[in-house]
């Protein structure tokens, strides 16, 4: 079985400096297509407005990549707490927020102590001109108790501004969860909403070309005429599926010592990943 190190020469022989279709959220490969740019604009507007923002989308559409790209492009004066493990208690979540904002683990991690100290920290940062943004990935997995706690925390404000901006990013189940009567106060606080959609054909084609060009060195392996459309049909425009299909198809091209990915290579890849 090939290891990750063994695969690097494969991609180099195909004309790439690195794998062009990794499924990991690599911000260096961020594709500035219309849908992702629009999603980013909504997140940035949510930060500017200082309210509560919700971004949802099905699995594999690039939500985590958007989160990481947003962090990478953070403007001066904005301090992020990025939460990637929502399956934790409210006290643990507050500890994570405190640690992200200060770089220090609080000496007392009890819920009572955190509920006293975190508002003080938020107020101090606001006085220093820092805007605090709490970004929660996989937010559909948050418990009801934690969601309510975050709502109360996001209520803290000065005479002019909120002390904390909250961005909730997750699967569509988050929308369904917030429809419950118990979450009505939180739902009413959401000022910016956006539902991320799969790529259309043109975006899929441009996405393929973008990633191939980003990883190319010399003359890279290409795509047979009509293959981008075939990939779009099989993947339904979902970036993760596109990456899985293309990565496996490129290895097929390497195995057959071909410089062009054919329809058959993509079809064989689809039988492995899209059953």
C-alpha positions in Angstrom: 0.0 0.0 0.0 1.3 3.5 -0.9 1.9 6.0 1.9 1.5 9.7 1.6 5.3 10.1 1.1 5.2 7.4 -1.7 2.5 9.4 -3.5 4.5 12.6 -3.9 6.6 11.3 -6.7 3.4 10.2 -8.4 2.1 13.7 -8.5 5.5 15.1 -9.5 5.5 12.7 -12.5 2.1 14.1 -13.4 3.5 17.6 -13.4 2.4 18.8 -9.9 4.4 20.1 -7.0 1.8 18.8 -4.6 -1.6 17.0 -4.7 -4.1 19.4 -6.4 -7.2 17.7 -5.0 -6.6 17.1 -1.3 -9.8 16.8 0.7 -8.3 18.6 3.7 -9.3 22.3 4.0 -6.2 24.0 2.6 -6.6 27.8 2.5 -3.8 28.0 -0.1 -6.2 26.3 -2.5 -9.2 28.5 -1.7 -11.3 29.0 -4.8 -12.8 32.5 -5.1 -15.9 31.3 -6.9 -19.2 33.3 -6.7 -20.8 31.1 -4.1 -17.9 31.0 -1.7 -17.2 34.7 -2.1 -20.9 35.5 -1.4 -20.7 33.3 1.7 -17.6 35.2 2.8 -19.3 38.5 2.2 -22.2 37.5 4.5 -19.8 36.4 7.2 -17.8 39.6 7.0 -21.0 41.7 7.0 -22.1 39.7 10.1 -18.8 40.7 11.8 -19.2 44.3 10.8 -22.7 44.5 12.1 -21.6 42.8 15.4 -24.7 40.6 15.6 -25.4 36.9 15.2 -24.7 35.2 11.9 -25.6 31.7 10.7 -24.0 30.0 7.7 -25.4 26.5 6.8 -24.7 24.0 4.0 -24.6 20.3 3.3 -21.6 18.1 4.0 -18.6 18.7 1.7 -19.4 22.1 0.4 -16.4 23.8 2.0 -17.7 25.4 5.2 -14.6 24.6 7.2 -12.4 26.0 4.5 -14.4 29.2 4.5 -14.0 29.4 8.3 -10.2 29.0 8.0 -9.9 31.4 5.1 -11.9 34.0 7.1 -9.5 33.5 10.0 -6.5 33.9 7.7 -7.9 37.1 6.3 -8.9 38.6 9.7 -8.5 42.4 9.6 -6.5 44.3 12.3 -8.5 44.8 15.5 -10.6 41.6 15.1 -9.8 38.8 17.6 -11.2 35.4 16.9 -12.1 32.4 19.1 -12.4 29.5 16.7 -14.3 26.5 18.1 -14.0 23.3 16.2 -15.2 20.9 18.9 -18.9 21.7 19.8 -19.4 18.3 21.6 -18.3 19.8 25.0 -19.9 21.2 28.1 -20.6 24.9 28.4 -17.7 25.3 30.9 -15.3 23.7 28.4 -16.5 25.9 25.6 -16.0 29.0 27.7 -12.6 27.8 28.6 -11.8 27.4 24.9 -13.0 30.9 24.1 -10.9 32.3 26.9 -7.8 30.4 25.8 -8.2 31.4 22.2 -8.6 35.1 23.1 -5.7 35.3 25.5 -3.4 32.4 24.7 -3.7 31.4 28.4 -5.6 28.6 30.1 -7.7 30.1 32.9 -6.5 29.2 36.4 -10.1 28.4 37.4 -12.0 26.5 34.8 -15.2 26.1 36.8 -18.4 27.4 35.2 -19.0 30.1 37.8 -15.5 31.5 37.5 -15.6 31.6 33.7 -19.0 33.3 33.8 -17.4 36.0 35.9 -14.1 36.3 34.2 -15.1 36.1 30.5 -17.4 39.2 30.5 -14.5 41.1 32.2 -12.2 40.0 29.4 -14.6 40.9 26.7 -15.1 44.4 28.2 -11.4 44.9 28.5 -10.8 43.9 24.9 -13.6 46.3 23.8 -12.0 49.1 25.7 -8.7 48.4 23.9 -10.5 48.6 20.5 -10.6 44.9 19.8 -13.6 43.3 18.3 -14.2 39.7 19.5 -15.7 37.2 17.1 -16.6 33.7 18.3 -16.7 31.4 15.3 -18.3 28.0 15.9 -17.8 25.3 13.3 -20.1 22.2 13.3 -22.5 24.3 15.2 -25.4 21.9 14.5 -23.8 19.6 17.1 -24.1 22.2 19.9 -26.4 21.1 22.8 -29.4 23.2 23.7 -27.8 24.3 26.9 -24.6 25.5 25.2 -26.6 27.4 22.5 -28.6 29.2 25.2 -25.4 30.0 27.0 -23.8 31.5 23.8 -27.0 33.6 23.3 -26.7 35.0 26.8 -23.0 35.7 26.3 -23.6 37.4 23.0 -26.2 39.7 24.7 -23.4 41.5 26.6 -22.8 45.0 25.3 -21.7 48.6 26.0 -23.8 51.6 25.2 -22.7 51.5 21.6 -21.5 48.0 20.7 -21.9 44.3 21.4 -18.9 42.8 23.3 -19.0 39.7 21.2 -20.0 38.7 17.6 -21.2 35.1 17.2 -20.9 33.2 13.9 -22.6 29.8 13.8 -21.5 27.5 10.9 -23.0 24.1 10.4 -25.2 21.7 8.5 -28.8 22.4 7.7 -29.8 20.5 10.9 -28.8 23.7 12.7 -31.7 25.6 11.0 -34.1 22.8 12.0 -32.9 22.8 15.6 -33.4 26.6 15.9 -37.0 26.3 14.8 -37.8 24.8 18.1 -39.8 27.1 20.4 -37.1 27.0 23.0 -34.7 28.6 20.6 -37.0 31.4 19.5 -35.0 34.2 21.4 -31.8 33.0 19.7 -33.5 32.7 16.3 -34.8 36.2 16.5 -31.2 37.5 17.1 -29.9 36.2 13.8 -29.3 39.2 11.6 -27.4 37.5 8.8 -28.2 34.1 7.2 -26.7 32.3 4.3 -27.2 28.8 2.8 -24.1 27.6 0.9 -25.0 25.7 -2.3 -23.1 23.2 -4.5 -21.3 24.5 -7.6 -22.9 24.9 -10.9 -21.2 23.5 -14.0 -19.1 26.7 -14.8 -18.0 26.9 -11.2 -17.0 23.3 -11.2 -15.0 23.8 -14.4 -13.3 26.9 -13.0 -12.7 25.1 -9.7 -10.9 22.2 -11.5 -8.7 24.6 -13.5 -7.9 26.7 -10.4 -6.7 23.7 -8.4 -4.8 22.2 -11.3 -3.0 25.5 -12.0 -2.3 26.1 -8.3 -0.4 22.8 -8.0 1.2 22.7 -11.4 4.9 22.7 -12.2 5.9 22.5 -15.8 3.3 20.8 -17.9 0.7 19.1 -15.7 -1.7 16.3 -16.4 -4.8 17.7 -18.1 -8.4 16.7 -18.6 -9.9 15.2 -21.7 -12.5 17.3 -23.5 -15.9 16.9 -21.7 -14.4 15.5 -18.5 -15.2 18.7 -16.4 -18.9 18.2 -17.3 -18.7 14.5 -16.5 -17.1 15.4 -13.1 -19.9 17.9 -12.5 -22.6 15.4 -13.2 -21.1 12.7 -11.0 -20.2 15.0 -8.1 -23.3 17.2 -8.3 -21.0 20.2 -7.8 -20.0 19.2 -4.2 -16.3 20.2 -3.7 -15.4 17.2 -1.5 -16.8 14.8 -4.1 -15.0 16.6 -6.9 -11.7 16.3 -5.0 -12.2 12.6 -4.3 -13.0 11.9 -7.9 -10.2 13.9 -9.3 -7.5 12.6 -6.9 -8.4 9.0 -7.7 -8.6 9.7 -11.4 -5.2 11.3 -11.4 -3.7 8.2 -9.7 -5.4 6.2 -12.5 -3.6 8.4 -15.1 -0.3 7.8 -13.3 -0.9 4.0 -13.2 -1.6 4.0 -16.9 1.3 6.4 -17.7 -1.2 8.9 -19.3 -0.9 12.7 -19.4 -4.6 13.3 -19.7 -7.5 12.2 -17.4 -10.2 10.4 -19.4 -13.9 9.8 -18.9 -13.2 6.2 -18.1 -10.7 7.1 -15.3 -13.3 9.4 -13.7 -15.9 6.7 -14.1 -13.8 4.1 -12.3 -13.0 6.6 -9.6 -16.7 7.3 -9.1 -17.4 3.6 -8.6 -15.0 3.6 -5.6 -16.1 6.8 -3.9 -19.7 7.6 -5.0 -21.4 4.2 -4.4 
